[in-house]
Amino acid sequence: MSATTISGRLAELGLALPTVNPPRGSYVPAVRAGDLLFVAGQAPRRNGVLEFSGRVGRDLSVEQGRDAAALCALNVLGHLAQACGDDLARVAGSVRLAGVVNCAEDFDAHSKVLDGASDLLTAVLGERGLHARIATGASSLPSAMAVEVEAIFQLKP
């Protein structure tokens, strides 16, 4: 990892820091409490447009679900970059990632889908991207999105 910014590290990976999506309800997209940053659930949207909708395992493949989870994580990183001034040195680590997969009740590859988000955080943050995680499923998500991902980070002063 040679870049010193989140946007620079993403550029090295052939990705761009997204414009953060505004909340679609009565909440804020990120809250800092002490040295922790809580990023609200992010959808697989790019520039406000939902790119992955439907149920993983029925309407979308597991690989498409991974791509949706990675896009959610990219949006999470957009909020992280805002909170730390895009400075990787201010990120102490990723604490927890939680993801929900829109799927049928017999779907069992939740972890494989959420690996898309986990792998992106690790690619961008290195060892600081390692985190605890929960991967769950739901029979529906807002806007019929395929995956939703939230995260908690520890920031340095």
Secondary structure in CASP SS format (residue, H / E / C, confidence):
PFRMAT SS
TARGET T0000
AUTHOR 0000-0000-0000
METHOD secondary structure of the structure
MODEL  1
M C 1.00
S C 1.00
A C 1.00
T C 1.00
T E 1.00
I H 1.00
S H 1.00
G H 1.00
R H 1.00
L H 1.00
A H 1.00
E H 1.00
L C 1.00
G C 1.00
L C 1.00
A C 1.00
L C 1.00
P C 1.00
T C 1.00
V C 1.00
N C 1.00
P C 1.00
P C 1.00
R C 1.00
G C 1.00
S C 1.00
Y C 1.00
V C 1.00
P C 1.00
A E 1.00
V E 1.00
R E 1.00
A E 1.00
G C 1.00
D C 1.00
L E 1.00
L E 1.00
F E 1.00
V E 1.00
A E 1.00
G E 1.00
Q E 1.00
A C 1.00
P C 1.00
R E 1.00
R E 1.00
N C 1.00
G C 1.00
V E 1.00
L E 1.00
E C 1.00
F C 1.00
S E 1.00
G C 1.00
R C 1.00
V E 1.00
G C 1.00
R C 1.00
D C 1.00
L E 1.00
S C 1.00
V H 1.00
E H 1.00
Q H 1.00
G H 1.00
R H 1.00
D H 1.00
A H 1.00
A H 1.00
A H 1.00
L H 1.00
C H 1.00
A H 1.00
L H 1.00
N H 1.00
V H 1.00
L H 1.00
G H 1.00
H H 1.00
L H 1.00
A H 1.00
Q H 1.00
A H 1.00
C C 1.00
G C 1.00
D C 1.00
D E 1.00
L H 1.00
A H 1.00
R H 1.00
V E 1.00
A E 1.00
G E 1.00
S E 1.00
V E 1.00
R E 1.00
L E 1.00
A E 1.00
G E 1.00
V E 1.00
V E 1.00
N E 1.00
C E 1.00
A C 1.00
E C 1.00
D C 1.00
F C 1.00
D C 1.00
A C 1.00
H H 1.00
S H 1.00
K H 1.00
V H 1.00
L H 1.00
D H 1.00
G H 1.00
A H 1.00
S H 1.00
D H 1.00
L H 1.00
L H 1.00
T H 1.00
A H 1.00
V H 1.00
L H 1.00
G H 1.00
E H 1.00
R H 1.00
G H 1.00
L C 1.00
H C 1.00
A E 1.00
R E 1.00
I E 1.00
A E 1.00
T E 1.00
G E 1.00
A E 1.00
S C 1.00
S C 1.00
L C 1.00
P H 1.00
S H 1.00
A H 1.00
M E 1.00
A C 1.00
V E 1.00
E E 1.00
V E 1.00
E E 1.00
A E 1.00
I E 1.00
F E 1.00
Q E 1.00
L E 1.00
K C 1.00
P C 1.00
END
